[in-house]
Amino acid sequence: MKVNAVFEGGGVRGIALAGAAAAAIDAGFEFSTVVGTSAGALVASLIVAGYSPDEMSSSVCAVDWPGLLDAVPGSKIPLIGRHIALLTRRGLYRSGRLERVWGRLLEAKGIRTFSDLPGDRLKIVATDLSHSRGIVLPDDLALYGIDPASFPVARALRMSAAVPFIFTPVTVVDTRTGDRVVVADGAMAANYPIGVAPRDLPILGFRLIREHDGHEHQAITGPFTLARSTVVAGIRARYSLPRPVEAGARVVEVPVRADLDFDLSNEAAREAFDRGRRAAEIQLSASAA
């Protein structure tokens, strides 16, 4: 069955989304246009690049997830380092390493810029902080006088995944005005960007459900803990309330545990991938029956 797909954002939980996508491909779904935010965009890019389920599994589970946290200079100074990093660098970790890692995964399939992708199949959601608006890449690059054909796909993914206060945002220059535009996490604009997906085909959505493992109290004692709690609440709070489902869209619910915990071994990543894969297999087989 040919469908358009939508992948929700959610930090490291994108590993489970990749597993769910692998199950859908194995079940016979063929993805046309694929839309994603943050971690969902990372998964979407691998699908459009042509990764098979087994290739997706081996690649995603082999990523050095702790290594993506590239601390900004001075952030580890006791007591004050994290506060200085937030004030001077807008984040605790540089986001360039994520771009390099995903860039290598895409280049393995011959993908560097949007001109290398087949058709108009990938839609990446990010947030333009300078103009307080959501943007869809590559389409909206023209707003800044940027040619989408020459823009690196991995940089667009980095923009979408730059969680505020955690990763440094990405700055692009509007070639028409010379203004510097700051772009960050697409979840602020649309964490589940179903509105971006074309309606020419049925939509298969992949949404995250959090597996609760007991009460978690986050003490807020200063600027850093406030910033972190704000980000975590932005990711988790939406899962605590009923979420509407658009008419006509099928939804696969992907169970996850970690969100911003990058301290994952390859074995833990494999477990998350397999959990997402199993959950999708059960749901898709049940709906087919």
Backbone as numpy.savetxt, mean C-alpha at the origin, in Angstrom:
# Nx Ny Nz CAx CAy CAz Cx Cy Cz
-12.85 -15.64 -14.84 -13.70 -14.45 -14.84 -12.82 -13.21 -14.84
-13.09 -12.28 -15.75 -12.32 -11.06 -15.84 -12.94 -9.99 -14.96
-12.14 -9.37 -14.11 -12.64 -8.38 -13.16 -11.67 -7.21 -13.05
-12.17 -6.10 -12.52 -11.31 -5.05 -12.01 -11.15 -5.28 -10.52
-9.99 -4.98 -10.00 -9.71 -5.30 -8.59 -9.34 -4.05 -7.81
-9.70 -4.06 -6.52 -9.39 -2.95 -5.61 -8.74 -3.53 -4.37
-7.57 -2.99 -4.01 -6.84 -3.48 -2.85 -6.72 -2.37 -1.80
-7.18 -2.67 -0.60 -7.14 -1.73 0.51 -5.71 -1.57 1.03
-5.44 -0.40 1.62 -4.15 -0.18 2.25 -4.13 -0.71 3.67
-2.92 -0.86 4.24 -2.85 -1.35 5.61 -1.48 -1.76 6.08
-0.44 -0.98 5.79 0.89 -1.27 6.33 1.44 -2.61 5.90
2.12 -3.27 6.82 2.76 -4.55 6.53 1.72 -5.62 6.20
0.47 -5.33 6.51 -0.59 -6.29 6.24 -0.76 -6.57 4.76
-0.10 -5.79 3.91 -0.15 -6.05 2.49 0.38 -7.42 2.12
1.18 -8.01 2.98 1.67 -9.37 2.73 0.48 -10.33 2.62
-0.50 -10.18 3.52 -1.68 -11.03 3.47 -2.53 -10.73 2.24
-2.56 -9.46 1.82 -3.28 -9.11 0.60 -2.67 -9.82 -0.61
-1.34 -9.92 -0.63 -0.68 -10.61 -1.73 -1.09 -12.08 -1.76
-1.22 -12.69 -0.59 -1.67 -14.08 -0.52 -3.08 -14.23 -1.05
-3.96 -13.28 -0.70 -5.33 -13.33 -1.19 -5.39 -13.15 -2.70
-4.54 -12.27 -3.23 -4.49 -12.08 -4.68 -4.03 -13.34 -5.38
-3.05 -14.02 -4.80 -2.57 -15.27 -5.38 -3.69 -16.30 -5.45
-4.51 -16.37 -4.40 -5.63 -17.32 -4.38 -6.64 -16.99 -5.46
-6.90 -15.69 -5.68 -7.87 -15.30 -6.69 -7.38 -15.67 -8.09
-6.09 -15.47 -8.34 -5.53 -15.84 -9.64 -5.62 -17.35 -9.84
-5.30 -18.10 -8.79 -5.40 -19.57 -8.87 -6.84 -20.01 -9.11
-7.80 -19.22 -8.62 -9.22 -19.57 -8.77 -9.75 -19.22 -10.15
-8.91 -18.60 -10.99 -9.33 -18.31 -12.35 -9.71 -16.88 -12.62
-9.53 -15.99 -11.64 -9.84 -14.58 -11.89 -8.72 -13.94 -12.70
-9.12 -13.14 -13.68 -8.16 -12.40 -14.49 -8.37 -10.91 -14.21
-7.32 -10.26 -13.73 -7.43 -8.86 -13.35 -7.18 -7.95 -14.55
-8.10 -7.02 -14.77 -7.93 -6.02 -15.82 -7.29 -4.77 -15.21
-8.10 -3.78 -14.82 -7.58 -2.62 -14.10 -7.46 -2.96 -12.63
-6.31 -2.62 -12.04 -6.06 -2.94 -10.63 -5.76 -1.64 -9.90
-6.54 -1.37 -8.84 -6.44 -0.13 -8.06 -5.97 -0.46 -6.66
-5.06 0.36 -6.11 -4.59 0.08 -4.77 -4.11 1.32 -4.05
-4.19 1.26 -2.73 -3.66 2.30 -1.87 -2.58 1.70 -0.98
-1.46 2.40 -0.84 -0.39 2.02 0.09 0.05 0.57 -0.14
-0.08 -0.29 0.88 0.31 -1.68 0.71 -0.49 -2.35 -0.40
-1.75 -1.95 -0.55 -2.57 -2.49 -1.62 -2.03 -2.13 -2.99
-1.43 -0.94 -3.10 -0.82 -0.53 -4.37 0.42 -1.36 -4.68
1.18 -1.70 -3.63 2.35 -2.55 -3.84 1.95 -3.89 -4.44
0.89 -4.48 -3.89 0.40 -5.75 -4.41 -0.13 -5.58 -5.82
-0.89 -4.52 -6.05 -1.46 -4.26 -7.37 -0.37 -4.16 -8.43
0.75 -3.54 -8.08 1.83 -3.38 -9.05 2.43 -4.72 -9.47
2.53 -5.65 -8.54 3.08 -6.97 -8.87 2.14 -7.73 -9.80
0.84 -7.57 -9.57 -0.14 -8.24 -10.42 -0.03 -7.72 -11.85
-0.03 -6.40 -12.00 0.03 -5.81 -13.34 1.37 -6.09 -14.01
2.43 -6.21 -13.22 3.75 -6.53 -13.77 3.83 -7.96 -14.29
2.86 -8.79 -13.92 2.82 -10.16 -14.43 3.34 -11.22 -13.50
3.42 -10.93 -12.21 3.87 -11.94 -11.25 2.82 -13.05 -11.13
3.28 -14.29 -11.20 2.40 -15.43 -10.97 2.21 -15.60 -9.47
1.23 -16.39 -9.03 1.05 -16.62 -7.60 2.31 -17.13 -6.90
3.01 -18.08 -7.51 4.22 -18.61 -6.88 5.33 -17.57 -6.85
5.46 -16.78 -7.93 6.47 -15.72 -7.95 6.16 -14.66 -6.91
4.88 -14.34 -6.77 4.48 -13.35 -5.76 4.83 -13.85 -4.36
4.55 -15.11 -4.13 4.83 -15.70 -2.83 6.32 -15.64 -2.51
7.14 -16.11 -3.42 8.58 -16.17 -3.15 9.18 -14.77 -3.03
8.69 -13.81 -3.81 9.26 -12.46 -3.79 8.85 -11.68 -2.55
7.56 -11.68 -2.26 7.06 -10.90 -1.11 7.60 -11.45 0.20
7.67 -12.78 0.30 8.12 -13.39 1.55 9.63 -13.29 1.74
10.34 -12.96 0.67 11.80 -12.85 0.76 12.25 -11.41 1.05
11.33 -10.46 1.03 11.69 -9.06 1.30 12.23 -8.92 2.72
13.26 -8.12 2.86 13.79 -7.81 4.19 12.93 -6.71 4.79
11.82 -7.10 5.41 10.87 -6.12 5.92 11.46 -5.22 6.99
12.20 -5.75 7.98 12.83 -4.83 8.95 13.78 -3.85 8.29
14.43 -4.29 7.19 15.40 -3.44 6.51 14.77 -2.26 5.79
13.43 -2.27 5.62 12.77 -1.13 4.98 12.77 0.09 5.89
12.99 -0.13 7.18 13.01 0.98 8.13 14.41 1.58 8.16
14.62 2.56 7.31 15.91 3.24 7.16 15.85 4.53 7.98
16.35 4.45 9.20 16.21 5.57 10.14 16.89 6.84 9.62
16.22 7.98 9.79 16.81 9.25 9.40 17.92 9.60 10.38
18.94 10.35 9.95 20.05 10.70 10.83 19.58 11.39 12.11
20.09 10.93 13.22 19.80 11.54 14.51 18.55 11.04 15.19
17.76 10.22 14.52 16.48 9.79 15.10 16.66 8.85 16.28
17.83 8.25 16.41 18.06 7.30 17.49 18.75 7.92 18.71
18.91 9.24 18.70 19.46 9.92 19.88 18.49 9.73 21.04
18.96 9.27 22.19 18.06 9.01 23.32 17.21 10.22 23.67
15.95 9.97 23.97 14.97 10.94 24.46 14.51 11.95 23.40
15.42 12.55 22.67 15.01 13.65 21.78 15.07 13.30 20.30
15.73 12.20 19.96 15.97 11.90 18.55 14.71 11.79 17.71
13.72 11.07 18.20 12.51 10.87 17.42 11.73 12.18 17.24
11.74 13.01 18.25 11.05 14.30 18.16 11.74 15.20 17.14
13.07 15.20 17.15 13.82 16.00 16.18 13.55 15.52 14.76
13.50 14.19 14.59 13.25 13.63 13.26 11.89 14.07 12.72
10.88 14.07 13.59 9.56 14.49 13.14 9.53 15.96 12.76
10.27 16.77 13.50 10.27 18.21 13.24 11.08 18.58 12.01
12.19 17.90 11.80 13.12 18.31 10.74 13.00 17.49 9.46
12.59 16.23 9.58 12.55 15.36 8.40 11.14 14.86 8.08
10.17 15.22 8.90 8.76 14.87 8.68 8.49 13.37 8.81
9.43 12.63 9.32 9.22 11.20 9.50 10.42 10.56 10.16
10.23 9.36 10.71 11.32 8.66 11.41 12.21 7.87 10.46
11.64 7.45 9.34 12.40 6.59 8.42 12.34 7.14 7.00
13.46 7.07 6.31 13.50 7.48 4.91 12.75 6.46 4.07
11.98 6.95 3.11 11.14 6.06 2.30 11.83 5.58 1.03
13.05 6.06 0.79 13.75 5.68 -0.44 14.05 4.20 -0.55
14.28 3.55 0.57 14.61 2.12 0.52 13.43 1.31 0.00
12.21 1.68 0.37 11.03 1.00 -0.15 10.97 1.13 -1.67
11.26 2.32 -2.17 11.27 2.53 -3.61 12.31 1.65 -4.30
13.48 1.54 -3.71 14.54 0.72 -4.32 14.17 -0.76 -4.32
13.62 -1.24 -3.21 13.27 -2.67 -3.11 12.18 -3.01 -4.12
11.12 -2.19 -4.15 10.04 -2.51 -5.09 10.46 -2.24 -6.52
11.35 -1.29 -6.70 11.87 -1.03 -8.04 12.57 -2.25 -8.61
13.33 -2.95 -7.77 14.02 -4.15 -8.24 13.02 -5.26 -8.58
11.95 -5.39 -7.78 10.94 -6.40 -8.08 10.28 -6.12 -9.42
9.99 -4.86 -9.70 9.36 -4.51 -10.97 10.33 -4.63 -12.14
11.56 -4.23 -11.93 12.55 -4.32 -13.01 12.82 -5.76 -13.41
12.60 -6.70 -12.49 12.75 -8.12 -12.83 11.75 -8.54 -13.89
10.68 -7.77 -14.03 9.67 -8.03 -15.06 9.73 -6.99 -16.18
10.81 -6.23 -16.23 10.98 -5.24 -17.29 10.19 -3.96 -17.09
9.80 -3.68 -15.84 8.98 -2.50 -15.55 9.81 -1.47 -14.80
9.92 -0.29 -15.36 10.58 0.81 -14.64 9.65 2.02 -14.56
9.19 2.50 -15.72 8.28 3.64 -15.74 6.88 3.17 -16.14
5.92 4.08 -16.05 4.55 3.72 -16.40 4.40 3.35 -17.87
5.32 3.81 -18.70 5.25 3.44 -20.12 5.55 1.96 -20.33
6.15 1.31 -19.35 6.47 -0.11 -19.46 5.31 -1.02 -19.08
4.28 -0.44 -18.48 3.14 -1.24 -18.05 2.16 -1.46 -19.20
1.48 -2.59 -19.22 0.51 -2.85 -20.28 -0.75 -2.00 -20.13
-1.05 -1.19 -21.13 -2.28 -0.41 -21.12 -2.38 0.55 -19.96
-3.62 0.79 -19.55 -3.92 1.72 -18.46 -4.42 0.92 -17.26
-3.65 -0.07 -16.85 -4.17 -1.07 -15.92 -3.89 -0.80 -14.45
-2.92 0.04 -14.11 -2.56 0.25 -12.71 -2.96 1.65 -12.26
-3.68 1.73 -11.14 -4.10 3.00 -10.56 -3.63 3.04 -9.10
-2.78 4.01 -8.78 -2.19 4.13 -7.45 -2.72 5.39 -6.78
-3.26 5.25 -5.58 -3.83 6.40 -4.87 -2.81 6.96 -3.88
-2.65 8.28 -3.90 -1.76 8.97 -2.96 -2.46 10.26 -2.51
-1.82 10.99 -1.61 -2.40 12.23 -1.09 -1.45 13.39 -1.29
-1.91 14.41 -1.96 -1.16 15.64 -2.17 -1.37 16.52 -0.94
-0.37 16.55 -0.06 -0.49 17.32 1.18 -0.47 18.82 0.91
0.22 19.23 -0.13 0.36 20.66 -0.42 -0.93 21.29 -0.89
-1.81 20.47 -1.49 -3.07 21.00 -2.02 -4.29 20.33 -1.39
-4.06 19.49 -0.38 -5.13 18.83 0.36 -6.09 18.08 -0.57
-5.52 17.21 -1.40 -6.37 16.46 -2.32 -5.82 15.07 -2.58
-6.73 14.16 -2.86 -6.31 12.83 -3.27 -5.94 12.84 -4.74
-4.97 12.04 -5.11 -4.56 11.96 -6.51 -4.45 10.49 -6.92
-4.64 10.24 -8.20 -4.51 8.90 -8.77 -3.36 8.92 -9.75
-2.41 8.04 -9.51 -1.23 7.96 -10.37 -1.32 6.72 -11.26
-0.96 6.85 -12.54 -0.23 7.96 -13.16 -1.10 9.10 -13.68
-2.43 8.96 -13.68 -3.31 9.91 -14.34 -3.04 11.35 -13.95
-2.94 11.61 -12.63 -2.87 12.98 -12.14 -1.47 13.59 -12.15
-0.50 12.87 -12.65 0.84 13.47 -12.78 0.80 14.67 -13.72
-0.14 14.66 -14.65 -0.27 15.78 -15.58 -0.61 17.08 -14.86
-1.21 16.97 -13.65 -1.54 18.18 -12.89 -0.29 18.96 -12.51
0.84 18.27 -12.49 2.11 18.90 -12.09 3.07 19.04 -13.27
2.52 18.89 -14.47 3.36 19.03 -15.66 4.35 17.90 -15.83
4.05 16.73 -15.26 4.96 15.59 -15.31 4.43 14.57 -16.32
5.32 14.09 -17.17 4.96 13.09 -18.16 4.88 11.72 -17.49
3.70 11.11 -17.43 3.57 9.80 -16.78 4.47 8.74 -17.41
4.69 8.83 -18.70 5.47 7.81 -19.40 6.89 7.70 -18.87
7.42 8.80 -18.32 8.80 8.79 -17.84 8.91 8.70 -16.33
7.77 8.57 -15.65 7.79 8.58 -14.18 7.95 7.16 -13.64
8.87 6.94 -12.70 9.08 5.59 -12.16 7.87 5.08 -11.38
7.45 3.86 -11.69 6.32 3.26 -10.98 6.65 3.11 -9.50
7.88 2.72 -9.20 8.28 2.50 -7.81 8.20 3.79 -7.00
8.43 4.94 -7.66 8.32 6.20 -6.91 6.87 6.51 -6.59
5.97 6.22 -7.51 4.55 6.41 -7.24 4.10 5.52 -6.09
4.61 4.29 -6.05 4.29 3.39 -4.95 4.83 3.92 -3.63
6.01 4.47 -3.68 6.61 5.07 -2.47 5.74 6.21 -1.96
5.21 7.02 -2.86 4.31 8.10 -2.45 3.09 7.54 -1.73
2.48 6.54 -2.32 1.25 5.98 -1.77 1.46 5.32 -0.42
2.67 4.80 -0.18 2.94 4.04 1.04 3.65 4.84 2.12
3.88 6.14 1.89 4.61 6.96 2.86 3.70 7.35 4.02
3.55 6.43 4.98 2.67 6.65 6.14 3.15 7.88 6.91
2.27 8.84 7.20 2.68 10.07 7.89 3.39 9.79 9.21
4.41 10.57 9.46 5.22 10.53 10.68 6.13 9.31 10.75
5.78 8.24 10.03 6.63 7.05 10.03 7.65 7.15 8.91
7.18 7.28 7.68 8.06 7.44 6.52 8.08 8.88 6.04
9.23 9.33 5.58 9.32 10.67 5.02 8.49 10.75 3.74
7.73 11.83 3.57 6.93 11.98 2.34 7.83 12.22 1.14
7.23 12.22 -0.03 7.97 12.41 -1.28 7.66 13.80 -1.82
8.67 14.49 -2.27 8.50 15.83 -2.84 8.72 15.77 -4.35
7.77 16.31 -5.10 7.92 16.44 -6.55 7.83 17.92 -6.90
8.40 18.29 -8.02 8.38 19.69 -8.46 7.37 19.84 -9.59
6.46 20.78 -9.41 5.51 21.11 -10.46 6.28 21.85 -11.55
6.44 21.22 -12.68 7.28 21.81 -13.73 6.67 23.07 -14.34
5.39 23.30 -14.10 4.75 24.49 -14.66 4.94 25.71 -13.78
4.99 25.50 -12.46 5.05 26.62 -11.52 6.35 26.69 -10.74
7.06 25.55 -10.67 8.26 25.48 -9.85 7.98 25.18 -8.40
6.71 25.01 -8.04 6.34 24.72 -6.65 6.78 23.31 -6.27
7.17 23.16 -5.01 7.50 21.84 -4.47 6.25 21.27 -3.82
5.84 20.10 -4.27 4.60 19.48 -3.82 4.94 18.25 -2.99
4.38 18.18 -1.79 4.66 17.07 -0.87 3.53 16.05 -0.99
3.91 14.79 -1.24 2.94 13.72 -1.45 3.20 12.60 -0.45
2.12 12.03 0.10 2.26 10.98 1.12 1.14 9.95 0.98
0.99 9.17 2.02 0.11 8.00 2.11 -1.27 8.21 1.50
-1.63 7.33 0.58 -2.93 7.43 -0.07 -4.10 7.14 0.84
-3.85 6.51 1.99 -4.94 6.16 2.91 -5.66 7.39 3.42
-4.99 8.54 3.45 -5.64 9.76 3.90 -6.72 10.20 2.93
-6.56 9.85 1.66 -7.55 10.22 0.65 -8.59 9.12 0.46
-8.14 7.88 0.32 -9.06 6.75 0.11 -8.32 5.46 0.40
-8.55 4.90 1.57 -7.85 3.66 1.92 -8.38 2.47 1.13
-9.65 2.52 0.80 -10.26 1.47 -0.04 -10.83 2.18 -1.27
-10.03 2.40 -2.29 -10.39 3.32 -3.39 -11.29 2.71 -4.46
-12.41 2.17 -4.04 -13.30 1.52 -5.00 -13.87 2.53 -6.00
-13.97 3.78 -5.60 -14.48 4.79 -6.52 -13.59 5.04 -7.71
-12.33 4.62 -7.63 -11.39 4.83 -8.73 -11.51 3.73 -9.78
-12.04 2.59 -9.39 -12.10 1.45 -10.30 -13.12 1.67 -11.42
-12.76 1.36 -12.65 -13.73 1.47 -13.75 -14.89 0.52 -13.54
-16.03 0.86 -14.14 -17.23 0.04 -13.99 -17.51 -0.80 -15.25
-16.52 -0.97 -16.11 -16.74 -1.74 -17.32 -16.75 -3.24 -17.07
-16.28 -3.66 -15.89 -16.25 -5.07 -15.51 -16.70 -5.21 -14.06
-17.06 -6.42 -13.64 -17.34 -6.62 -12.21 -16.12 -6.27 -11.37
-16.36 -5.88 -10.12 -15.27 -5.48 -9.22 -15.08 -6.54 -8.15
-13.83 -6.92 -7.95 -13.47 -7.81 -6.84 -12.60 -7.01 -5.88
-13.13 -6.80 -4.68 -12.41 -6.00 -3.70 -11.72 -6.85 -2.65
-10.59 -6.37 -2.17 -9.83 -7.05 -1.12 -9.71 -6.08 0.05
-10.42 -6.42 1.15 -10.43 -5.57 2.32 -9.88 -6.33 3.52
-9.33 -5.60 4.45 -8.66 -6.19 5.60 -9.59 -6.23 6.81
-9.52 -7.32 7.54 -10.20 -7.40 8.83 -9.14 -7.74 9.87
-9.19 -7.04 10.96 -8.15 -7.21 11.97 -8.53 -8.31 12.95
-7.60 -9.23 13.16 -7.80 -10.27 14.15 -7.41 -9.71 15.51
-8.39 -9.54 16.37 -8.12 -8.94 17.68 -7.43 -9.97 18.58
-6.38 -9.52 19.20 -5.63 -10.41 20.09 -5.56 -9.83 21.50
-6.70 -9.25 21.95 -6.74 -8.70 23.29 -6.68 -7.18 23.28
-6.85 -6.60 24.44 -6.86 -5.15 24.59 -5.46 -4.58 24.38
-5.40 -3.53 23.57 -4.13 -2.84 23.34 -4.28 -1.39 23.75
-3.56 -1.00 24.79 -3.60 0.39 25.23 -2.30 1.07 24.82
-2.45 2.18 24.09 -1.27 2.93 23.66 -1.16 4.20 24.49
-0.17 4.24 25.34 0.03 5.41 26.19 0.50 6.59 25.34
-0.14 7.73 25.52 0.24 8.96 24.79 0.90 9.89 25.78
2.21 10.04 25.64 2.98 10.80 26.63 3.75 11.97 26.04
3.75 12.12 24.72 4.50 13.21 24.10 4.23 13.28 22.61
4.95 14.15 21.89 4.72 14.34 20.45 4.87 13.06 19.64
5.90 12.26 19.95 6.10 11.04 19.16 4.98 10.03 19.38
4.64 9.75 20.64 3.60 8.77 20.91 2.24 9.26 20.40
2.01 10.58 20.43 0.78 11.13 19.87 0.73 10.90 18.37
1.86 11.16 17.70 1.92 10.97 16.25 1.70 9.50 15.89
2.38 8.62 16.63 2.25 7.19 16.33 0.82 6.71 16.59
0.22 7.13 17.69 -1.14 6.70 18.00 -2.13 7.23 16.97
-1.89 8.43 16.46 -2.75 9.00 15.44 -2.71 8.16 14.17
-1.50 7.75 13.78 -1.34 6.93 12.58 -1.98 5.57 12.77
-1.71 4.93 13.91 -2.26 3.60 14.17 -3.79 3.66 14.21
-4.34 4.70 14.85 -5.79 4.84 14.89 -6.36 5.05 13.50
-5.63 5.79 12.66 -6.08 6.00 11.30 -6.17 4.71 10.52
-5.30 3.77 10.84 -5.31 2.48 10.17 -6.36 1.56 10.76
-6.43 1.50 12.10 -7.25 0.48 12.76 -8.69 0.89 13.04
-8.91 2.18 13.32 -10.23 2.59 13.79 -11.33 2.26 12.80
-11.04 2.38 11.50 -12.08 2.11 10.50 -12.54 0.66 10.52
-11.68 -0.24 11.07 -12.07 -1.64 11.10 -12.98 -1.95 12.28
-13.14 -1.01 13.20 -13.96 -1.26 14.38 -15.43 -0.90 14.15
-15.73 -0.29 13.00 -17.10 0.10 12.69 -17.56 -0.62 11.42
-18.87 -0.78 11.26 -19.37 -1.40 10.03 -18.93 -0.60 8.81
-18.55 -1.30 7.76 -18.09 -0.63 6.55 -19.01 -0.99 5.39
-19.47 0.01 4.65 -20.41 -0.26 3.56 -19.74 -1.03 2.43
-20.55 -1.81 1.75 -20.09 -2.55 0.58 -20.85 -2.03 -0.62
-20.13 -1.64 -1.65 -20.78 -1.09 -2.83 -21.55 -2.18 -3.57
-22.74 -1.85 -4.00 -23.58 -2.82 -4.70 -22.87 -3.35 -5.94
-22.94 -4.63 -6.12 -22.34 -5.25 -7.29 -20.90 -5.65 -7.13
-20.27 -5.29 -6.03 -18.86 -5.63 -5.82 -18.75 -6.84 -4.90
-17.94 -7.78 -5.29 -17.63 -8.91 -4.42 -16.43 -8.53 -3.56
-16.46 -8.94 -2.32 -15.40 -8.55 -1.39 -14.78 -9.78 -0.75
-13.46 -9.84 -0.77 -12.72 -10.86 -0.04 -12.17 -10.20 1.22
-12.50 -10.75 2.38 -12.01 -10.20 3.65 -10.74 -10.94 4.05
-9.69 -10.17 4.24 -8.36 -10.74 4.49 -7.98 -10.51 5.96
-7.85 -11.57 6.75 -7.52 -11.40 8.17 -6.05 -11.06 8.37
-5.79 -10.09 9.26 -4.42 -9.66 9.52 -4.22 -9.40 11.00
-2.97 -9.35 11.40 -2.62 -9.06 12.79 -1.76 -7.81 12.88
-0.56 -7.85 12.30 0.35 -6.70 12.39 -0.06 -5.63 11.39
0.31 -4.36 11.65 0.09 -3.33 10.66 1.36 -2.52 10.44
1.86 -1.86 11.48 3.11 -1.11 11.33 4.30 -1.82 11.97
4.14 -3.08 12.28 5.23 -3.85 12.88 6.06 -4.48 11.77
7.15 -3.79 11.39 7.99 -4.26 10.29 9.00 -5.30 10.74
9.02 -5.59 12.02 10.00 -6.54 12.54 9.53 -7.97 12.25
9.47 -8.29 10.97 8.97 -9.59 10.54 10.11 -10.43 9.96
10.21 -11.67 10.39 11.13 -12.60 9.77 10.51 -13.09 8.47
11.31 -13.72 7.62 10.77 -14.29 6.39 9.73 -15.36 6.69
9.92 -16.09 7.79 8.96 -17.12 8.19 7.62 -16.48 8.58
7.69 -15.36 9.32 6.45 -14.67 9.72 5.74 -14.09 8.50
6.51 -13.59 7.54 5.93 -13.07 6.32 5.24 -14.19 5.55
5.87 -15.35 5.51 5.26 -16.50 4.84 3.95 -16.89 5.51
3.93 -16.85 6.84 2.72 -17.21 7.57 1.59 -16.24 7.25
1.91 -14.94 7.17 0.90 -13.93 6.85 0.38 -14.12 5.43
1.29 -14.38 4.50 0.91 -14.61 3.11 -0.03 -15.81 3.00
0.35 -16.90 3.65 -0.44 -18.13 3.58 -1.80 -17.96 4.25
-1.86 -17.17 5.34 -3.13 -16.94 6.01 -4.09 -16.19 5.09
-3.56 -15.17 4.40 -4.39 -14.44 3.46 -4.83 -15.30 2.29
-3.94 -16.17 1.86 -4.26 -17.06 0.73 -5.36 -18.04 1.11
-5.25 -18.63 2.29 -6.25 -19.61 2.74 -7.62 -18.95 2.91
-7.62 -17.76 3.50 -8.89 -17.07 3.72 -9.59 -16.78 2.40
-8.83 -16.33 1.41 -9.41 -16.04 0.10 -9.89 -17.30 -0.59
-9.14 -18.37 -0.49 -9.54 -19.64 -1.09 -10.90 -20.10 -0.56
-11.07 -19.99 0.76 -12.33 -20.42 1.39 -13.50 -19.56 0.91
-13.30 -18.24 0.90 -14.37 -17.33 0.52 -14.73 -17.45 -0.96
-13.71 -17.57 -1.82 -13.99 -17.64 -3.25 -14.63 -18.98 -3.64
-14.22 -20.04 -2.98 -14.84 -21.34 -3.27 -16.28 -21.38 -2.78
-16.54 -20.73 -1.64 -17.91 -20.70 -1.10 -18.83 -19.88 -2.01
-18.33 -18.75 -2.52 -19.16 -17.92 -3.39 -19.39 -18.60 -4.73
-18.42 -19.40 -5.18 -18.58 -20.10 -6.45 -19.64 -21.19 -6.32
-19.71 -21.80 -5.13 -20.70 -22.84 -4.90 -22.10 -22.25 -4.83
